[in-house]
Amino acid sequence: MAQQARLKRAAGAYGALTPAQNAAWQTYSKSVFVNSNNGEDVNPSAYAAFVGLFSKFVQVNPAGTFPANPPALPFGGDNVTVTVTRVDGKITFTADKANAANVTTELLIQPLRNIFRKPTPNYTSKAFFTFVTGALSKVLNVPVGAYSVAIRFVNSATGQEVGKVVLASVNTA
């Protein structure tokens, strides 16, 4: 239901664009995008490009105001290395340094039937966390079980994201 609400909000915001803003999104949508699930190049419609960024932006900034113009620069992610450990129903994400300005880390998990199971491309977003000096770890409480764990870097100012990085499969039992 949260995703449906974001899509409804995005449709309303797209309809409120000025002709100049719409033209900017038309141009932006013709630039090369990469599907974050399979790495293939795609060229979405202007509406799809807008809704995709809008949806991710409001996921990170629920009360934020989405920029009406498309991003001026591509987003290359972040130069942070994240590792994962597990202890009794907890998965801990630990970064080697703070995220860059306007970058947050999306924490993703996928339940597995067992630790030897191969994950699918579909992960669930569990949290957004900005690693900062003094707070380089984030703990997720999860039911005991096996999980594939991944991250994705998101530009919190624009909603741009890079493909997910699968970190490990862990057993929290």
C-alpha positions in Angstrom: 0.0 0.0 0.0 2.9 2.3 0.7 4.2 1.8 -2.9 0.7 2.5 -4.3 0.6 5.8 -2.3 4.0 6.8 -3.6 2.8 6.1 -7.2 -0.3 8.1 -6.8 1.7 11.0 -5.3 4.2 10.7 -8.2 1.4 10.8 -10.8 0.0 14.0 -9.3 3.4 15.6 -9.2 4.1 14.7 -12.8 0.8 16.2 -13.9 1.7 19.4 -12.1 5.0 19.9 -14.1 5.3 23.0 -16.3 5.8 22.4 -20.1 9.5 23.3 -19.7 10.0 20.8 -16.8 8.2 18.2 -18.9 10.5 18.8 -21.8 13.5 18.4 -19.5 12.2 15.0 -18.3 11.6 14.0 -22.0 15.2 14.8 -22.7 16.4 13.1 -19.5 14.5 9.9 -20.3 16.4 9.6 -23.6 19.7 9.2 -21.7 20.9 5.7 -20.9 19.5 4.1 -17.8 20.6 0.7 -16.4 18.1 -1.7 -15.0 19.3 -2.3 -11.4 18.1 -5.9 -11.4 19.8 -7.2 -14.5 22.3 -4.5 -15.6 20.7 -4.0 -19.1 20.4 -0.6 -20.7 16.8 0.8 -20.8 15.2 4.0 -22.1 12.1 4.7 -20.1 9.4 7.2 -21.0 9.7 10.6 -19.3 6.8 9.6 -17.0 8.5 6.3 -16.0 11.8 8.1 -15.4 10.0 10.7 -13.2 8.0 8.2 -11.3 11.0 5.9 -10.7 13.1 8.7 -9.2 10.1 10.2 -7.4 9.2 6.9 -5.8 12.8 6.3 -4.5 13.1 9.9 -3.3 9.9 9.7 -1.2 10.9 6.3 0.1 14.1 8.0 1.5 12.5 11.4 2.3 8.8 10.8 3.1 8.1 14.4 3.8 10.6 15.8 1.3 9.9 17.9 -1.8 11.0 16.2 -4.9 12.9 18.4 -7.4 10.7 19.2 -10.4 13.7 19.1 -12.8 15.6 15.9 -13.6 19.1 15.4 -12.2 21.8 17.2 -14.0 24.5 14.6 -13.4 24.6 10.8 -13.4 25.0 9.1 -10.0 27.8 6.6 -9.6 27.1 5.4 -6.1 29.5 5.6 -3.3 33.0 4.5 -2.4 32.0 2.7 0.8 32.6 -1.0 1.5 29.9 -2.6 3.6 30.2 -6.0 5.4 27.6 -8.0 7.1 27.6 -10.1 10.2 24.8 -12.0 11.9 24.0 -12.9 15.5 20.8 -14.5 16.8 18.0 -12.8 14.8 20.1 -9.8 13.9 21.9 -8.8 10.8 24.5 -6.0 11.2 25.7 -3.9 8.3 29.1 -2.2 8.9 30.7 0.4 6.6 34.4 1.1 6.4 33.7 4.8 6.3 31.0 7.4 6.1 28.7 7.8 3.1 29.4 10.7 0.8 27.2 13.8 1.0 23.6 13.2 -0.2 24.2 9.4 -0.3 22.3 6.9 1.8 22.6 3.2 1.8 19.5 1.0 1.2 19.6 -2.2 3.2 18.1 -5.1 1.4 17.3 -8.7 2.4 15.8 -11.8 0.9 14.6 -14.7 3.0 15.9 -18.0 1.7 14.6 -21.5 2.4 18.0 -22.5 3.6 21.5 -21.1 3.5 22.5 -23.1 0.4 19.6 -21.7 -1.7 20.5 -19.4 -4.5 18.8 -15.9 -4.2 16.5 -14.5 -6.9 16.9 -10.9 -8.1 14.1 -9.8 -5.8 15.1 -8.2 -2.5 13.0 -6.4 0.1 14.0 -2.9 1.2 14.3 -3.0 5.0 15.8 0.4 5.8 17.8 3.4 4.5 20.8 4.2 6.6 23.4 6.9 6.2 26.7 5.8 7.6 28.4 8.7 9.4 31.6 8.9 11.4 30.8 7.5 14.8 27.8 5.4 13.5 29.2 3.0 11.0 27.0 0.1 11.8 23.2 -0.6 11.5 21.5 -3.6 13.1 18.4 -5.1 11.6 16.3 -7.4 13.7 14.9 -10.3 11.6 13.2 -13.6 12.3 15.6 -16.4 12.8 16.4 -17.9 9.4 18.5 -17.8 6.3 18.9 -14.6 4.2 20.6 -13.2 1.3 21.8 -9.6 2.2 22.5 -6.8 -0.2 22.8 -3.0 -0.3 22.1 -0.2 -2.9 23.4 3.3 -2.8 20.8 6.1 -3.3 21.3 9.8 -3.9 18.9 11.2 -1.3 18.6 14.5 -3.1 17.4 13.1 -6.4 16.2 9.5 -5.9 18.9 8.2 -8.3 20.2 4.7 -7.3 22.9 2.3 -8.4 22.4 -1.5 -8.8 22.3 -3.6 -5.7 25.5 -5.2 -4.4 24.9 -8.7 -2.9 27.0 -9.0 0.2 26.4 -12.5 1.6 24.0 -15.2 2.6 23.7 -15.5 6.3 21.9 -17.8 8.8 20.7 -15.9 11.8 20.1 -19.0 14.0 
